[in-house]
């Protein structure tokens, strides 16, 4: 597949690849190295339900913390929220 572009997302390098059907895919650089061909997909999954639930909790914590940070930044830029009252005529 032709490489359209290479870029960094955080510290992770990625390629944008063009498939024969003209669609594109973002692929981490490590997946294009020969060592990645040795990985095998296992069936059934090896992660327990508890491990997946713990991962979900960790992701929720990170996302909620990020959201609170974004809201705080927005409040600093725009000032405190103001109550809007409807005027009836």
C-alpha positions in Angstrom: 0.0 0.0 0.0 1.3 3.5 -0.8 2.1 5.8 2.2 0.3 9.1 1.8 1.6 10.7 4.9 3.5 10.1 8.1 2.8 12.1 11.3 3.0 12.0 15.1 0.1 11.7 17.4 1.5 12.4 20.8 4.7 10.5 20.7 3.4 7.7 18.4 4.3 7.8 14.7 1.6 6.9 12.3 1.3 6.3 8.5 -1.7 7.2 6.4 -2.0 4.3 3.9 -4.0 4.2 0.6 -5.7 0.9 -0.1 -6.3 -0.4 -3.6 -10.0 0.6 -3.3 -8.8 4.2 -2.8 -9.8 4.4 0.9 -7.2 5.4 3.5 -6.3 4.0 6.9 -4.3 5.4 9.8 -1.8 2.7 10.9 0.7 3.0 13.8 4.3 2.6 12.6 4.9 -0.4 14.8 2.2 -2.3 12.9 4.2 -2.0 9.6 7.4 -3.5 11.1 8.3 -7.2 10.4 8.0 -8.1 14.2 4.3 -7.2 14.0 3.6 -10.1 11.6 4.4 -12.5 14.5 1.3 -11.3 16.5 -1.7 -13.6 16.3 -5.3 -12.8 17.2 -6.6 -15.3 19.8 -10.1 -16.5 20.0 -11.7 -16.3 22.6 -10.3 -13.1 24.0 -7.8 -13.5 26.9 -9.1 -10.5 28.9 -11.5 -11.2 31.7 -14.7 -9.2 32.1 -13.3 -7.7 35.3 -10.2 -6.5 33.4 -12.4 -4.9 30.7 -14.6 -3.3 33.4 -11.5 -1.9 35.1 -10.3 -0.5 31.8 -13.7 1.1 31.2 -13.5 2.8 34.6 -10.0 4.1 33.9 -11.1 5.5 30.5 -14.1 7.2 32.1 -11.9 8.8 34.8 -9.5 10.2 32.2 -12.3 11.5 29.9 -14.2 13.1 32.8 -11.0 14.8 34.1 -10.2 16.0 30.6 -13.8 17.3 30.2 -13.6 19.2 33.5 -10.3 20.7 32.5 -11.8 21.8 29.1 -14.8 23.4 30.9 -12.5 25.2 33.4 -10.4 26.6 30.5 -13.6 27.7 28.7 -14.8 29.5 31.9 -11.5 31.3 32.2 -11.7 32.5 28.6 -15.4 33.5 28.7 -16.0 34.4 32.3 -18.5 32.8 34.7 -21.8 31.5 33.4 -24.6 34.0 33.5 -28.3 33.1 34.2 -30.5 33.9 31.2 -34.1 34.8 32.0 -36.8 34.9 29.4 -38.8 38.1 29.1 -42.4 37.7 28.4 -44.3 40.3 26.4 
